[in-house]
């Protein structure tokens, strides 16, 4: 049984920071590329960031680059998304996801991810 559990969301003022964590179980974590997506009310699910299973190469959506940082700790089966300089438009449910990627072109595509967490709410007030 694969399970991804996000934590760390909450309410923060604009300009603040949050640290989101995703704990994985039921899979060989070190062989999976891990991604973060978000979905705001009335909006489509949006790619945020990802980190490859091998080498730690990272990928970011343009709007997040420079403000968000993704990392992973394979020994703890955990992937982290550090959020900084938060804006009200960052308000969304943030989801952790896992895929066994065959090519880098798969990484920002939500449908390529095999497993998803339930999400954690991030709310940024003006």
Secondary structure, DSSP 8 states (H G I E B T S, - for coil): --EEEEE--EEEETT--EEEEEEEESS-GGGSEEEEEEE-TTS--EEEEEE-SSTT-EEE-TTTBTTEEEEEEGGGTEEEEEE-S--GGG-EEEEEEEE--SSGGGTT-GGG--EE---EEEEEE-
